[in-house]
Amino acid sequence: MSIKNNSHPSDTERTLESMLPIAEHEEEGRDEDGRKVRHRGVYLLPNLFTTANLFAGFYAMICAVNGNFYVASAAVFVAMVLDGLDGRVARMTNTQSAFGAEYDSLSDMVAFGVAPALLSYQWALKELGNVGLTVAFIYAACAALRLARFNTQIGVVDKRWFIGLASPAAAAVVSGLVWAVSEHDVYGKDLPVFASLAFAAVVAVTGLLMVSNVKYYSFKDLDLKGRVPFVVILVVVLAFAVVFSDPPRVLLLLFLAYAISGPVNLVLRLRRIQKKTEKQA
């Protein structure tokens, strides 16, 4: 719960707060009339989902270190669901804040940057020595750069599109691949060298797609509040049934298709531009 206060805290209040072990959070915003106001405190509900997202990413790292790759991969997907919920809850309850946006980005870095990088390294990349270490770092660094760029582009780019592969989708590709294979007790040490190199290539390319200028559909313009035909609900039920029939492989195929859709659309767009140029010539 936030408290609006148009005046700055008095010197006495500042002195008392400085003596506390944890200071109160303040951030500047605007009221309905556009006037600057100062908000004290943070919103609880959306930040609970963000904290759960952070914990899922942290738990994935712990499981990866302990060799429990199946659970670690699943935890990354749980983090994806929680990451989608915190933003929607904040918008639905009108509890967006600068603190929440920064906290969400830091949690995403753990869940979709560090956790997949550590998971992929522990599962197979460490068998490649320094090459595997470099690939894991490239992925983590690209996730950090992608999140930083996303924060600076809010309100500037078309919200219907992501510039570069979103970090949750990238994490789903890497974690989904580990999940699908480790389910059968197959680990990196059991893979031939060419298979480990192929996995390293997937991790590196997925990381580079995050910082590319390739456009991906964001699905943010979908109207989830309006009425839809009854058949849409039937399709959603069938989709859930398909996913739960074999979660690792179905989710992996879905996110692989999404990751590939960006480059495919780019190639098709370039071909259309080329044909148009040839006609004009």
Order of alpha helices (4+ residues) and beta strands (2+ residues): beta-alpha-beta-beta-alpha-alpha-alpha-alpha-alpha-beta-alpha-alpha-beta-alpha-alpha
